[in-house]
Amino acid sequence: MYERKKITEDELEEVFEKAAKLIIAKKKLKGIPVAGYDPKRKLPFVEYPDGTKEYAKA
């Protein structure tokens, strides 16, 4: 019988990160703004397809 492969926490994180990057790239190609977080400024932002970022007002 087929035995399921055990996925480690690190492998799961890697797959999740790749999937998130693909979703963001797909939205940018479609011209949909993408939400993000800037850890240096500690503020959320919206990034538009042309690359401009609009930060939330604190």
C-alpha angles and dihedrals in degrees: 000000000000115000119214117239114242112232117213123221090250093052091049092051091049093051092046092050092050091049092050091050091050092050091050092048091049092052091049090052090052091050095247118144115244126216119225144159128241108211093193094056092029090224135120117238143184116232116205124211091256089061099254117136126212113199123210115252112249 
